[in-house]
């Protein structure tokens, strides 16, 4: 999957987020402290993609990457 999908804002390639990062993000979401770029607590997700520089993370829900800028965190 690496290189096929790109960040809609920066056009950087996306890669699967490391398991430890996904775990931290899920814990933050459960605590209510993770926010999307639009300022909302994200809907449930099971995995994520991250830009190469680590600045943007996009959720994967039901096996489908959500590549919307407002949904990133």
Secondary structure as the mmCIF struct_conf table of DSSP 4:
data_model
#
loop_
_struct_conf.conf_type_id
_struct_conf.id
_struct_conf.beg_label_comp_id
_struct_conf.beg_label_asym_id
_struct_conf.beg_label_seq_id
_struct_conf.end_label_comp_id
_struct_conf.end_label_asym_id
_struct_conf.end_label_seq_id
TURN_TY1_P TURN_TY1_P1 UNK A 2 UNK A 4
BEND BEND1 UNK A 5 UNK A 5
STRN STRN1 UNK A 6 UNK A 6
TURN_TY1_P TURN_TY1_P2 UNK A 8 UNK A 10
STRN STRN2 UNK A 13 UNK A 13
STRN STRN3 UNK A 14 UNK A 16
HELX_LH_PP_P HELX_LH_PP_P1 UNK A 17 UNK A 18
HELX_RH_AL_P HELX_RH_AL_P1 UNK A 19 UNK A 31
TURN_TY1_P TURN_TY1_P3 UNK A 32 UNK A 32
TURN_TY1_P TURN_TY1_P4 UNK A 37 UNK A 38
BEND BEND2 UNK A 39 UNK A 40
HELX_LH_PP_P HELX_LH_PP_P2 UNK A 41 UNK A 44
BEND BEND3 UNK A 46 UNK A 46
STRN STRN4 UNK A 47 UNK A 51
TURN_TY1_P TURN_TY1_P5 UNK A 52 UNK A 53
BEND BEND4 UNK A 54 UNK A 55
STRN STRN5 UNK A 57 UNK A 61
TURN_TY1_P TURN_TY1_P6 UNK A 62 UNK A 63
STRN STRN6 UNK A 64 UNK A 65
HELX_RH_3T_P HELX_RH_3T_P1 UNK A 69 UNK A 71
#
